Every structure is written in C-alpha cells, then in structure tokens.
Amino acid sequence: MTAPEKSGLYYFHAKTNSGATFSFPWVVAPAVPKSQIAVLASNVTWNAYNAFGGRSNYINPDKLPHVPVVNSRQELARYTDPDNINYGAWDYAPLSFERPELINSIALEEQATDPIEGRAACHLASAEWRLLAWMEREGFEYDYWAETQLQSGVLDLKNYKILVISTHPEYWSREMFQKVHHWVFHEGGRLVYLGGNGLNCEVEFLDPFTMRVRNGDDREMKRRNLESRFHFTGISEGSLLGVVYDERGIMTSAPYEVLEPDHWVYRGTNLKKGDRFGQESLHRRCLGGASGHETDKTTASSPKGTQIIARGLNADQGGAEIVTFETSTGGRVFSAGSITWPASVLVSKPVSKMTKNVLEEFLK
C-alpha cells in the first residue's frame, strides 16, 4: 500500500463474505515535516496491552505458562489469587510489535462524537482518535508520528514547536524520555500532555520490532518508595511531566475544580475560582468527567515553579492535577494528568477552550 499524502491515523477495514469485520490502525507520518505540531500515537502502550498470542504486559507478563490458558478468569493468578503480585519478577519475556492489534479496532460506522465503549477503546487508539478529531475541528494542523519513530530517530523534535502526547502514553524508553527532556529543558520545546498515567514504566527495544518491558518488582518499588516503575531508571517522569500517576481515584471520573482562574489557560472560559468544569465526557468505562480513569498528581520530583491550576474532584483525593511550568530556555509544559481528558474535548466547552488556549499560547 502507498500511504496517503496527509499524515494521520488511518484504518484498514476487512470484511468476510459472512459479514465478520476487523480493522487495524495505520500511523501515517509525514514524508517531510509540514506542521509546527507533532502528535504521538501511543503505539508502545498499545503493544504493552496487546495480548494476542497469549501474553501482554498484563496477561502472563513475565512469560508464557507451560500449559495454555483456556479460561482467563478461572486460571490466571491475577483473577484467582488475592495475594497475586502482577509484577513480581526482574526478567520479562519480550513482546513483538508484529501482531494483530485486536484491542485497537474501530468500527467503520463509528463517529468521533460517539460514546467510547469498551475496556480498551476508552484508553487506547479509539480515545486518541477523539483528540485528533477535535484538532481537525478546531483547525489545528498536525503531523502524526508513532512513538517508535521518536525512539528510532525518524522523528526529529527540532522540526517542531509543540509535541502532543495524549490519553495513556504509559510505556516509554529511557532514550525517548531523554530526547524529550533535553528538547524541553535545553532547546525550548513545548510539551502538551493530555493524558494520564504517562511515562510510568520503562521499555527497552531489542530491535525495531521487539520490546521488553522493565516492570521490575513491585515489592522493591514500594520498599524504595519509588514514584513509579520508570523511577527505577533513577529519574521520575514527574521531572518532565510535572505530575506522576498514583492509584488514588483509580477507575473513577469527576469534573475539575478551578484553583487559579487568572491563569492564561482559562482565557475566554469565564470560569471563576471554585467553579467546576469538565462534567461532559464520551468515556463510558468510568462515568463522571474529564478527570478520571487514572490520574496524575504533583510529587517531590515536579520541577521548581510547577503551578497547579485545577484539581479533579475524584474520591479519595484522587483528582488529577492540571499543571504548567516553564524552563529557563523557554521550554513550556502543560499537563492535564487524566486519561479521560481527550474524551471530553469534543463535548465540554471549557475543556475544549482550555486545550485550544494551550496550543495557541505554545505556538507563539
């Protein structure tokens, strides 16, 4: 197949004579950079959740069992053993990118404004597609790239003013992190993080088509009081994003509360201190609002000057914290800290306006 000229997220759709259908994503990067905004597809995370062949980073994460699993709910320790530790090893078998992505299928008749149904759809490609639809609706030109192209060096951040990562970019390599961190802190790059539970765990690439997840041992992470699995690398993702995921508020959703109404992010929203926004959402797995599913908060690793401008109203003080900060070189970061943020941009006027403000401000 020859790729379309326009960069973006495309889908192949297949249909049998009996009417069965299947689709799979195709990330089309630009032949040459055409926009000031680069948007990353979270295809490393897509692969981590892909259980085709009997394994993902959640199903048999360390290796395939000696006996094939017939009934997951009755046989896997994650469902049958209340004391199970999902990541209790130091060595994890590789995961291949060269597998069908059953969890990333989007029906041919589905519209971007439809509710996001399904366990995988609400945090993987289908939800990311909603953000791309919003960008096109609002007139923002963008170049679309796979995370693996950032890893390989095909994507050169020097060609862009803004890098957008969204929804659930949970798995990154140390090289990817270092490239973006250097771009923001030393080259004045602008990072827009419109997701939750991002950069939470390191992966290493054994070759262009194979990755190994470096989960580590959860018990050691807790013993050392690390902020995440990525923190095993010696640096927390909070030093780049300003926020880090924790389990407070997991699998709940709620609106945000305005904390700093005079901040430029609120320009044109007419929101006042204490107002709530982001009640509307297309996300159907966790009903309630733009702060949800999995949420990020500031930590001791957040850069100096990180400002919290809103906080989600999730239970157990689990609300996402929206933060901004600037670097001495002119780099800037905006973090929404919530998986459900992209599910709200098409239907919540304040969320849409704030996201638009960020992109317009960072393009200056």
C-alpha positions in Angstrom: 0.0 0.0 0.0 1.1 3.6 -0.7 0.5 5.8 2.2 -1.9 8.8 1.9 -0.2 12.1 1.4 -1.8 13.6 4.5 -0.3 12.5 7.8 -2.7 11.0 10.3 -4.3 7.9 11.9 -5.8 5.7 9.3 -7.5 2.3 9.5 -7.6 -0.8 7.3 -11.0 -2.4 7.4 -11.5 -6.1 6.4 -14.8 -7.9 5.9 -15.5 -11.6 5.2 -18.3 -12.9 3.0 -20.1 -14.0 6.2 -20.1 -10.4 7.4 -17.4 -10.6 10.1 -15.3 -7.5 10.3 -12.0 -6.4 11.6 -9.9 -3.2 11.5 -6.4 -2.2 12.5 -4.6 1.1 12.8 -2.1 2.6 10.4 0.1 5.5 11.6 1.0 7.7 8.6 3.8 10.1 9.3 4.7 13.0 7.0 7.2 12.5 4.3 8.6 15.8 5.4 7.5 18.0 8.4 4.5 20.1 7.4 3.2 21.5 10.7 4.6 23.1 13.9 2.7 20.5 16.0 3.8 16.8 16.3 1.3 14.4 17.8 2.4 11.0 19.0 0.4 7.8 18.7 1.0 5.8 21.9 1.8 2.6 20.0 4.3 1.4 22.6 1.5 1.3 25.1 -0.8 -0.3 22.5 1.7 -3.1 22.3 2.0 -3.5 26.1 -1.7 -4.1 26.3 -1.9 -6.4 23.3 -2.5 -10.0 24.5 -2.5 -11.6 21.0 -0.6 -14.9 21.2 -1.3 -15.4 24.9 0.8 -12.6 26.5 0.7 -8.9 27.2 2.2 -6.8 30.0 -0.9 -7.7 32.0 -1.7 -11.3 30.9 1.3 -13.6 31.7 3.6 -10.6 31.9 6.8 -12.4 32.6 6.4 -15.4 30.2 4.0 -17.8 28.6 2.8 -20.5 31.0 3.8 -24.2 30.4 0.1 -25.0 29.9 -2.0 -22.8 27.6 -4.7 -20.8 29.4 -8.2 -21.8 28.4 -10.3 -19.7 30.8 -8.6 -16.5 32.0 -11.0 -15.8 34.8 -10.6 -19.2 36.3 -6.9 -19.9 35.7 -4.8 -16.7 35.8 -3.4 -15.7 39.2 -4.4 -12.1 38.7 -8.0 -13.2 38.9 -7.8 -16.2 41.3 -5.1 -15.2 43.8 -5.9 -12.3 46.1 -2.2 -12.0 47.0 -1.0 -12.0 43.4 1.7 -9.6 42.5 1.4 -8.8 38.8 5.0 -7.5 38.6 7.0 -9.7 40.9 10.0 -10.5 38.7 13.0 -8.8 37.3 13.1 -10.6 33.9 10.2 -10.3 31.4 10.0 -12.0 28.1 9.9 -9.7 25.0 6.7 -8.5 23.3 6.6 -8.2 19.5 5.0 -5.3 17.6 4.3 -7.7 14.7 1.0 -8.9 16.0 -2.6 -8.1 15.1 -4.0 -5.4 17.4 -7.4 -6.8 18.3 -7.8 -4.2 21.1 -7.4 -1.2 18.7 -10.2 -2.0 16.2 -12.6 0.9 15.3 -15.8 0.1 13.5 -16.2 1.6 10.1 -19.5 3.3 11.0 -18.2 4.7 14.3 -18.1 8.5 14.6 -15.6 10.5 16.7 -18.6 12.1 18.6 -20.0 8.6 19.6 -19.5 7.4 23.2 -16.3 5.4 23.7 -17.4 1.9 24.7 -15.2 -1.0 25.7 -12.4 -1.7 28.1 -9.5 -1.0 25.6 -11.2 1.6 23.4 -11.5 4.2 26.2 -7.8 4.5 26.8 -6.0 3.4 23.6 -6.3 4.3 19.9 -10.0 4.9 19.8 -9.8 7.6 22.5 -6.7 9.2 21.0 -8.7 9.4 17.7 -11.1 11.7 19.5 -8.3 14.2 20.2 -7.3 14.2 16.5 -10.9 14.8 15.5 -11.0 17.8 17.9 -7.8 19.2 16.4 -9.2 19.0 12.9 -12.5 20.5 14.1 -10.6 23.4 15.6 -8.3 23.9 12.6 -5.0 22.8 14.1 -2.6 21.3 11.6 -0.5 18.5 12.9 2.0 15.8 11.9 1.3 12.4 13.3 4.0 10.1 14.4 4.4 6.7 16.2 6.3 6.7 19.5 8.6 4.1 17.9 9.6 6.8 15.3 10.7 9.0 18.2 12.7 6.1 19.5 14.4 5.4 16.2 15.2 9.0 15.4 13.0 9.3 12.4 11.0 11.9 14.3 13.3 14.9 14.9 11.8 17.2 17.5 13.9 20.1 16.2 11.4 20.5 13.4 8.5 21.3 15.8 7.4 23.8 18.4 4.9 21.5 20.1 4.8 17.8 20.9 1.4 16.4 22.0 1.1 13.2 23.9 -2.3 12.0 24.9 -4.7 9.7 26.7 -2.4 6.9 28.0 1.3 7.0 27.0 2.3 4.7 29.8 5.3 3.0 28.4 8.4 4.9 27.1 12.0 4.0 26.7 14.8 5.8 28.5 16.0 7.2 25.2 12.6 8.6 24.3 12.4 10.3 27.7 15.9 11.8 27.4 15.2 13.2 23.9 12.1 15.0 25.0 13.5 16.1 28.3 16.5 17.6 26.5 14.3 19.3 23.9 12.1 20.9 26.6 14.8 21.9 29.1 17.7 22.8 26.7 16.1 23.6 23.4 12.9 25.4 24.4 10.4 22.7 23.3 6.8 22.8 24.3 5.2 19.6 25.6 1.5 19.2 25.8 0.5 16.1 27.9 -3.2 15.5 27.5 -3.4 12.1 29.3 -2.9 10.2 32.5 -0.6 7.5 33.8 2.1 8.7 31.4 5.7 7.6 31.1 5.1 5.3 34.1 7.3 2.4 33.0 10.5 1.9 31.0 10.7 -0.3 28.0 13.9 -1.3 26.1 14.0 -2.0 22.3 15.8 -5.2 21.4 15.3 -4.4 17.7 12.8 -2.2 15.8 10.0 -4.7 16.1 10.6 -6.1 19.7 10.4 -4.5 23.1 11.0 -5.7 26.6 9.1 -4.1 29.5 11.2 -3.3 32.5 8.5 -3.6 35.2 10.8 -4.5 38.0 9.5 -6.0 41.2 6.6 -4.1 42.8 7.8 -5.1 46.3 11.2 -3.4 45.6 9.5 -0.3 44.2 7.5 0.1 47.4 10.5 -0.7 49.6 12.5 2.0 48.0 9.5 4.4 48.0 9.8 5.0 44.2 7.2 7.1 42.5 6.7 4.7 39.6 8.2 1.8 37.6 10.0 4.4 35.5 11.6 5.7 38.6 13.8 2.6 38.6 15.8 4.4 35.9 16.9 6.8 38.6 14.7 9.7 37.5 11.0 10.2 37.8 8.7 11.1 34.9 7.4 13.9 37.2 10.7 15.8 36.3 9.3 16.2 32.8 5.5 16.0 33.1 5.3 17.8 36.4 2.9 15.0 37.6 3.0 11.3 38.4 0.3 8.7 38.4 -0.8 7.1 41.7 -3.7 4.8 42.5 -5.8 7.3 44.4 -9.1 7.8 42.4 -8.4 4.9 40.1 -11.4 3.8 38.0 -13.4 6.9 39.0 -14.2 10.1 37.0 -15.2 13.6 38.1 -15.1 17.2 36.9 -12.3 19.6 37.8 -12.3 22.5 40.2 -10.7 25.8 39.2 -7.9 26.8 41.5 -6.2 29.7 39.6 -8.8 31.4 37.5 -6.4 34.2 36.4 -4.0 31.8 34.7 -3.9 32.3 30.9 -5.1 28.7 30.4 -8.6 29.9 31.4 -8.7 32.8 29.0 -12.2 33.2 27.5 -13.8 30.5 29.7 -15.4 32.9 32.2 -14.6 30.3 34.9 -14.1 31.6 38.5 -12.2 30.2 41.5 -14.1 27.1 42.8 -16.1 26.6 39.6 -16.4 23.1 38.2 -15.8 22.1 34.6 -15.4 19.0 32.5 -18.6 17.2 33.6 -19.2 16.1 30.0 -17.3 13.1 28.6 -17.6 10.4 25.9 -15.8 8.0 28.2 -18.1 5.1 29.2 -15.9 2.9 31.3 -15.6 5.5 34.1 -18.5 7.9 34.1 -18.2 11.3 35.7 -16.0 13.7 33.8 -12.7 14.9 32.4 -10.6 13.9 35.5 -10.6 10.1 35.5 -9.9 6.5 34.9 -6.3 7.0 36.0 -5.0 10.3 37.3 -1.7 12.1 37.9 -0.6 14.4 40.8 2.5 16.5 41.6 5.3 15.0 43.6 8.7 15.9 45.0 10.0 15.4 41.5 7.9 18.1 40.0 10.1 20.9 38.6 10.5 24.1 40.6 7.8 26.5 39.6 5.2 23.9 38.8 1.8 25.6 39.2 -1.4 23.6 40.0 -4.2 25.4 38.3 -7.0 22.9 38.7 -7.7 19.6 40.6 -10.2 16.8 39.9 -12.9 16.1 42.4 -12.4 12.3 42.4 -12.9 10.3 45.5 -10.1 9.6 48.0 -8.3 12.9 47.0 -7.6 11.1 43.7 -8.3 14.0 41.3 -5.9 14.8 38.5 -3.9 18.0 38.9 -3.6 20.3 35.9 -0.2 21.9 36.0 2.0 24.2 33.9 5.7 25.2 34.2 8.4 26.9 32.2 12.1 26.2 31.8 15.0 28.7 31.7 15.4 28.1 28.0 11.8 28.9 27.1 10.6 25.4 27.2 7.0 25.0 28.5 4.9 22.1 29.7 1.1 21.7 30.2 -0.2 18.5 31.8 -3.8 17.6 32.2 -3.0 14.4 34.2 -6.1 12.4 33.2 -6.8 9.6 30.8 -10.4 10.9 30.2 -9.3 14.4 29.1 -9.3 13.6 25.4 -12.8 12.0 25.9 -14.1 15.5 26.9 -12.5 17.8 24.4 -15.3 17.3 21.8 -18.2 17.7 24.2 -17.0 20.0 27.0 -16.7 23.7 26.1 -14.3 24.6 28.9 -12.1 21.6 28.2 -12.1 22.4 24.5 -11.3 26.1 25.1 -8.5 25.4 27.6 -6.9 22.9 25.2 -7.2 25.4 22.4 -5.6 28.1 24.6 -2.6 25.9 25.4 -1.9 25.1 21.7 -2.3 28.7 20.7 -0.1 30.0 23.5 2.6 27.4 22.9 2.6 28.2 19.2 3.6 31.9 19.9 
